[in-house]
Amino acid sequence: DHDCREGICGTCGLMINGQAHGPQKGTATCQLHMRKFSDGDHIVIEPWRAAAFPIIKDLAVNRAAFDRIIESGGYIGVNTGAAPEANIIAVPKPAADAAMDAAAAVDAGEPVDAGEEEDAMVLIL
């Protein structure tokens, strides 16, 4: 249901062959390429195993606990090892909401701002 495909959001969490995110250390599932497996390998993909995220169906889990944290303007930081920590700089909730609104408008094909150039909303991802 989410796909940043940048390896930073964590919503692609799966168990691959019994390992969280798969066999490549420090890599999110969305960044794990099939070339990391050999031809003929048996690959078992399971939903993320966490009591806080009960399985809904197939690989879909109930992320309500995580979503409540995000909706309140919070974030979860963890030691990610080699991967850079995406939440080092806290972004105020109003600024994050404005950025999300702008991103949704761009994704929908709408112009971000039709006003003067210096008044234009800038979206930096």
Contacts in CASP RR format, 6 or more apart in sequence:
PFRMAT RR
TARGET T0000
AUTHOR 0000-0000-0000
METHOD contacts of the structure
MODEL  1
DHDCREGICGTCGLMINGQAHGPQKGTATCQLHMRKFSDGDHIVIEPWRA
AAFPIIKDLAVNRAAFDRIIESGGYIGVNTGAAPEANIIAVPKPAADAAM
DAAAAVDAGEPVDAGEEEDAMVLIL
1 11 0 8 1.000
1 60 0 8 1.000
2 9 0 8 1.000
2 11 0 8 1.000
2 12 0 8 1.000
3 11 0 8 1.000
3 12 0 8 1.000
3 30 0 8 1.000
4 10 0 8 1.000
4 11 0 8 1.000
4 12 0 8 1.000
4 30 0 8 1.000
5 30 0 8 1.000
5 31 0 8 1.000
6 30 0 8 1.000
6 31 0 8 1.000
7 27 0 8 1.000
7 28 0 8 1.000
7 30 0 8 1.000
7 31 0 8 1.000
7 83 0 8 1.000
8 28 0 8 1.000
8 83 0 8 1.000
8 86 0 8 1.000
9 86 0 8 1.000
10 28 0 8 1.000
11 63 0 8 1.000
12 21 0 8 1.000
12 28 0 8 1.000
12 29 0 8 1.000
12 30 0 8 1.000
13 20 0 8 1.000
13 21 0 8 1.000
13 28 0 8 1.000
13 29 0 8 1.000
13 48 0 8 1.000
14 21 0 8 1.000
14 22 0 8 1.000
14 29 0 8 1.000
14 45 0 8 1.000
14 46 0 8 1.000
14 47 0 8 1.000
14 48 0 8 1.000
14 59 0 8 1.000
15 22 0 8 1.000
15 44 0 8 1.000
15 45 0 8 1.000
15 46 0 8 1.000
15 47 0 8 1.000
15 48 0 8 1.000
15 49 0 8 1.000
16 22 0 8 1.000
16 23 0 8 1.000
16 29 0 8 1.000
16 32 0 8 1.000
16 43 0 8 1.000
16 44 0 8 1.000
16 45 0 8 1.000
16 46 0 8 1.000
17 23 0 8 1.000
17 43 0 8 1.000
17 44 0 8 1.000
18 44 0 8 1.000
18 46 0 8 1.000
20 48 0 8 1.000
20 49 0 8 1.000
21 27 0 8 1.000
21 28 0 8 1.000
21 29 0 8 1.000
21 32 0 8 1.000
22 29 0 8 1.000
22 32 0 8 1.000
23 36 0 8 1.000
24 32 0 8 1.000
24 36 0 8 1.000
25 82 0 8 1.000
26 80 0 8 1.000
26 81 0 8 1.000
26 82 0 8 1.000
26 83 0 8 1.000
28 83 0 8 1.000
37 43 0 8 1.000
45 59 0 8 1.000
46 59 0 8 1.000
47 53 0 8 1.000
47 55 0 8 1.000
47 58 0 8 1.000
47 59 0 8 1.000
47 60 0 8 1.000
47 61 0 8 1.000
48 61 0 8 1.000
50 61 0 8 1.000
52 65 0 8 1.000
52 66 0 8 1.000
53 61 0 8 1.000
53 62 0 8 1.000
53 63 0 8 1.000
53 65 0 8 1.000
53 66 0 8 1.000
54 61 0 8 1.000
54 62 0 8 1.000
55 61 0 8 1.000
55 62 0 8 1.000
56 62 0 8 1.000
66 76 0 8 1.000
69 75 0 8 1.000
69 76 0 8 1.000
73 93 0 8 1.000
73 96 0 8 1.000
74 93 0 8 1.000
75 87 0 8 1.000
75 90 0 8 1.000
76 87 0 8 1.000
77 85 0 8 1.000
77 87 0 8 1.000
91 99 0 8 1.000
98 121 0 8 1.000
99 123 0 8 1.000
102 112 0 8 1.000
102 121 0 8 1.000
102 123 0 8 1.000
103 123 0 8 1.000
103 125 0 8 1.000
105 111 0 8 1.000
105 112 0 8 1.000
106 112 0 8 1.000
106 123 0 8 1.000
112 120 0 8 1.000
112 121 0 8 1.000
112 123 0 8 1.000
113 119 0 8 1.000
113 120 0 8 1.000
113 121 0 8 1.000
END
